[in-house]
Amino acid sequence: MNTITQLFDVVVIGAGQAGLASGWHFKQQGLNALILDEQSQPGGNWRHYYDSLELFSPAAYSSLPGLPFPGAPGHYPVRDEVVRYLKEYADLFQLPILQNTQVVRVDQEDGGFQITAANGQRMVARAVVVASGAFSRPYIPDVPGLENFRGAHLHSAEYRNPEAFSGQRIVVIGAANSAVQIAHDLAKVATVTLATREPVRFVAQRILGADFHFWLKWTGLEKTRWLSDQSTPVLDDGTYKKALKAEYFTQQAMFTQTTSTGVIWTNGQHERVDTLVFATGFRPNLSFLESLPVMDERGRVMQRDGLAAHVPGLYFVGLPKQRNFASATLRGVGADSGYILPHLVHYLRTHDAEWLPKVQP
């Protein structure tokens, strides 16, 4: 199919947490919106994270607009609880989601946008919100010799549980929450070393009886970009720090090279390794915007607080540090989508694309 099917006020790309929050705001405003998502069910990448994943923010700080996260406010939700919550959210508010639709291109013409899907279907919209998330493109840094390594290497996005790694010698690369959680998980069945470029920084999950996020809000730090959602110090109730001290798993400075059978540590020692797990973060996947001036020469998105710098009518929700450190988290996307809402509504009221009335529905 290669036809334009329908005209919308706004098309949202992605039905993860950022897309769902955006859809909720647009529905409250009565906008004719559509959410496009390449997966078969809403929820973004949450369905694909490792089994033991636990949020580092409690339920009280993990909600989208309009629906509190279920359970005790101080409870720390696990992956499957988040997946259920996001599915319930989409169903409860009857958000207009078109699943199994991968966007491959967005073009702008005379102030409007054409959105092309992988199946050839095209939609047109007066505005577009990119909510495809910050966790769709796993990042693996350049490591000398990695191409020669004959063992297994995978990104944390591919890791599910320790079942297949029993008895192995494993190095987990990374120093943030996911790296420590995965290393601790694997240590149940394997010998694990955490390789880091800097020491792991632990921060107490609760301070004076209140969660870390309470203090961020109380001090106003949650409104800054000083912290990063992808490299926040490891929030810990004491479990991980004690495990590291007891050498349940160990930590070393990042190795200098990979060989065919293992790694060479900074002291020159070679160690045989079965598997390398890279918990080294993600990058936004915005290849479908390549026809628009949205990336600078360093590959950064040219936006301010979710408004594209050079493309009127284009908005972002869910980018790391978009407005503050929580922008790519459950607790941050609701506020960020709410922030762009008046700007988007004003744009719709004051801009009529010349070519849109010519479109045949």
Buried (B, 14 or more C-beta within 10 A) or exposed (E): EEEBEBBBBBBBBBBBBBBBBBBBBBBEBEBBBBBBBBBEBBBBBBBBBBEBBEBBBBBBBBBBBBBEBEBEEEBBBBBEBBBBBBBEBBEEBEBBBBBEBEBBBBBBEEBBBBBBBEEEBBBBBBBBBBBBBBBBBBEBEEBEBBEEBEBBBEBBBEBEBBEEBEEBBBBBBBBBBBBBBBBBBBBBBBBBBBBBEEEBEBEBBBEEEEBBBBBBBEEEBBBEEEBBBBBBBBBBEEEBBEBBEEEBBEBBEBBBBBBEBBBBBEEEEEBEBBBBBBBBBBBBBBEBBEEBEBBEEEEEBEBEBBBBEEBEBBBBBBBBBBBBBBBBBBBBBBBBBBBBBEBBBEBBEEEEBEEBEEBEE
